[in-house]
Amino acid sequence: MFARHTTLNLQFKFPAGTSRGVLLHKPSSFLLLEKDGFTGIGECSTIPNLSIDPVETYSEKLEEVCRLLNEGVDPGALDLTLYPSIAFGLETALLDLKARGSKCLFPSAFTQGETGIPINGLVWMGDKNFMQKQIREKIAAGYHCIKLKVGALDFETELEIISGIRQQFSPEDIELRLDANGGFTPTDALEKLEKLAAFHIHSIEQPIKQKQFEAMATLCRQSPIPIVLDEELIGVKPADKEFILEKIKPAYIILKPSLVGGFRQSEDWIRLAEKHNIAWWITSALEANIGLNAIAQWTYTLNSHLPQGLGTGQLYHNNIPSPLAIENAKLFYKSGADWDVNPLL
């Protein structure tokens, strides 16, 4: 097996705003594994100021991984604890190589184009007009579950935007999920959650920054809105996973395989969550279509009935052409459609 890596600088179609700043572009690295005339490709996707992968040594680690694989080292022997995105990329590249480069990693009714995965419609932060425009587009496209990024704009403006949705659509018509990305503080979070609760919110992700265990546990007990852990799961040692869930007791957790170390690590979180009666769903982490495809196929095998966060494939001008498509608020894998991975070869 011969291993190498390459990088693609993904260009957003619009300024993607979060409480951590605005993204205009995002580089993603790709591991390519070649054997017997086939090439398996895995995406190593990181998000600035969120991924734990060390930026200053990232390229060197990719070089080291390729060198060791080319020397015949067992992929399972590589220590990628500090590089969860590379662990995910390697895991999926190996699956693709096993599938002879077909990108069909988990054959199912989904990969055969027979059924789609229900997804939420993601509304990015921006000024009031921009957010309202996105909301109208999502509703017109048939979404019944909409996720709004909050926590960076003036809070009263955010309340006004959410109120505008509820004036037109009941909770039965539109399910509202919020994602604060840690944008609230322990001192103001509960007051804000109480105001937001008036609009029948399904859940809110990470209202305060991670690693504030006592404050987050208190919020989970007192909040009128079910709380979801997201960033809280990133960079957690295996031995500490159950402690966090027991300590905080969230209503839900969200799993991003690129950020937590791949499918096996994600499945470990799912096992522990179900043990403690915590629900979950899966979200992509701004991957290009290579990573999104792997996550979507794996997610389908989990048989979750909740809308998943897998609608990020349309974010970029220069995404990898793929059979993935969104129709009627579902992600489909169009059988007969082609991949074009030439930009990576």
N, C-alpha and C positions, 0 to 999 in steps of 0.2 A: 504494500500500500504506500502511495506517495501522497504526502500532505502539503498543502500550501494555503496561503490566505490572501485575501484582497479586501479592498474597502470601497464603499459606495457612499457618496455624500448626498443624502436624501434631502430634497428641497420641498418644503411645505408649500401648499397652494395658497396659504394665508398665514398671517402671524398667529401661531398657536399659543394662546395665553393661559398660564396657570398662576397660582399664587407664588410660584418660585421664579417667575419671569416669563418672557415671551421667546418661543422657539421659531426661528426662521429656517433652519436647516439642522440635520442630525446625521452624523456619520454612522454607518453600520459596517461592521467587519464580517467577513464570511470565511468559513473554513471549507476547503475543497479537498475531498479525499478521493484519490483515483486508484482504481484496481480493476484489472481484467477488462479494460475498455469502458468502464462505467465511472461516473463521477457523482459522489454524494456531496450535497451542499447543505451546510448549516449556518444559520445567522447568529452572530454575536452582537446583540443589540444592547446599548447602554443609553441611559437618560442622564444628561448633565444634572448634577446636584441631587440625584436620587439613587442611581446605581452605586454600589459599594466598590465596584472594580476600580483599583487604583489607576488613575489616568496616566500618571507619569511612567508607569511600567507596563502599560497595556500592550503596546506594540511588541515590546521585548518578550512578554509572556506568550503572545501568539507565535512569535518566532521560535521560542523554546518548545512550545507544544508541537509545532510542525517538525522541528528537529528531532525530538524524542520519538515521535510517531514514525518518522523516517528511519530511525535507528532500530525500530522494532519493539519499542516499549509498549506494553499492554495499555490501551487507553484507560482502563479501569485503575491503573496504578498512578495516574497523574493526579497531583494535588492541585485542585482548582477551587479550593474553599474560598479564597479571596477573590475569585473571578467567576461569579455565578453565570454571567452572560456567556463566557467561553465554555463553561460546563454544559450549558444549554445548547450552544452551537455545535459542540462536539457530539453530544448525545443525538441530536437530530441529523447531523451529517452521517453518522454511522448508520442510523435508521434508513436514510436515503440511499446510502451505498448498498445496504442489504436489499433495498427495493430497486436496485439497478438504476439509480438516478431518476426514477419515475416520478418522484415527489409524492407518491402514494404510500405514505408511511403507516397508516392505519386503515386498511381497506374496510369499507362500510357502505351503508346506504347513502351516507353523505358523499363519499368520494365517487360513488356511482351516479351522482346527480339526482338521486331519487327524493331526497329530502333536505331541508335547510335547517340551520341553527338559529333560533330566535335571538335577536340581539337588541341592545338598547341603542337609542340615537344619542350621540354625544354632542353636547352644546359647549363650545369653547368660550372662555372668558374674552371679553372685549367690551366696547362701549354698549350702551343700552340698545341702540339700533341694530348693531351687529348681532347681539345675542337674540333679540326678538326675531330678526330675519332667519337665523338658524332654527329657532323653535318652529316658526311657520313652515320652513322647508321640511323639517323632520315629521311634523304632523301630516303635512300633505303627502309625504312619502309612505305613510301608513304606520308609523311607529306608535306603539301604545305604551312604551316605556322610554322615558327621556331622562338622560343624566346631564345635570348642569354643574359646571365648575363654579364654585363660589369661594369667597374668602379673600378676594383681592380688590374687588370694587368697593365703592361706598355701600355699606350694608343696607341702607334704606333703599338704594337703587335696586339691589338684588331682591329685596322683599317686594318691591313694586313689580319687577319682572315676573317673579313667581306668582304673585297675586293675579297678574294679568292672565296667566295660564289657567289658574283655577276659576277665574270668572267665566271662562269659556268651556273648560273641560273638567268634569268631575273626576275624583280618584278612580272611579270605575272605567272612565274613558282613557285617562292618561295616568300612568304610574310615574311619579317623580322621584328620581334618585339624585342626591346631591353629593358632590365631592369637594371637600374643603382643602384637601392637600395640606393639612396642618395649619390652615390660615387663621384659625381662631386662637385665643389664648386661654389658659386655664381659668383666668378671672372673668372673661366675658363669654365663654363658650355656652354655659348653661342658659344664660339670658337670651342669647341668640337662638339657641335650639328651641327654647320655649316660644319665641316669636315665629320661627319657621314652622313649628308644629301646627299652627293654625291652618296651614295649607295642605294638611294631610300628606306629609312626606313619607315615602316608603322607607328610606334609610339615608344616612349620611356617612360618607367615608372620612376617616381620619380628621375629626374636627380640630384636634390639636396635634402638635408635632409629636413624633414618636419618642419612645424612651422616657415618657413621663407616666410611669406605670400607675402610681397612686392616683394622679389626677384623671387619667383615662378610666381607671376602674370606677372612680367616683362618678364620672360622667355617664358611664354605662349603666350604673345603678339608678341615676337620677333623670337621665335624658327622656323626654317624651317622644323622641325619635330614635328608632333602633340604630345603633352605631356599628359601623363596619371598620375592621382593621385592614389597612393596606400597607403603607410604609412601615408599619410596626413589624411586619413579617420579614423585612429585608435585612440581611446580615445577621440573622439569629443563629446561634449555634444549635445543632440538633438537640443537645441535652436541655436547652432552654425553651424549646417550642411549647411543651406542655405547660411549663410554668407560666408563660405569658398568657396562654388561653385560660388557665385556671385563675390567674390573678385578675385579669381584666374582665373576663366573661362578656365578650362582645356578642351581638346578635348574629353577625356575619363576619366572614373573612373573605378577602379577594386575593386570588392567586395570579401572579404574573410569572410564568416559568422563567423568563429571561432574568428576572430580578432575584428569584429565590433559588436558582441553581438547577432548573430543569424539571422534567416530569416526575422523576422519582422523589425529589424533594417536595414537589407540590403534592404528590399522592400521600406523602407522609403527613403533611399539614392537613389534608382532607381526612385521613384516618383519625387524627387526634381531634379535629373539629367535630366529627360525627360522634366520637366517644363522649364529647361534652355537650352534645345537642346544639352545636353551632352550625348554622347553614353557611353556604359558600357559593361563589361563582367564579368564573375564570375571565381574565381580562388580558388583552394583548398590551404590550408596552412599547408602542410606536415602532414596531418592527416593520420592515418591508414585507412583501408578500411571501418571501421564503420562510421567515419566522412565523408570520401569521398563519400560513398554511399548515405548518406543523402543529401549532397550538390549536387551531380549529379542528383538525382531524382528531387529535387526542381528546379534545373537549367533548366531541360527539360520543366518544366511547364511554364517557362518564355518566351518560344518561341523566343529566340535570334538566329539569323542566323550567328553570329560571332563565330569563333573558341574560345572555352573556355579553361581555364587553369586547366584541370582536369586530367592530365597525371601523377600524383604523386603516383599512387597505386603500381608501380613497384620499388619503391625506397628502400624497406626494405627486409632484409633477413627473418624477423620474422613477417611479416604482417599477419593479420587475413585472412584466406582463405575465398574467397567470389566469387559470380558469376560475379564480375566486370572483364572485359577483354578489351584489346585494339587491334583493328584490323583495318588496313587501315586508320590510323590516326583518328579513332573514338573510343569513349568509349562505350562499350556495357554492358548490364546486361543480362547474359546468362540464359534464362529461363530453369529451370530444373537443373541448377548447385546448389551446396549446400554451405551454410555457415558453418563454424566451429568456434563457439565462445567459445569453451571449455577452451582456455587459459585465458578467462576472468571470468569464473564461479567459 
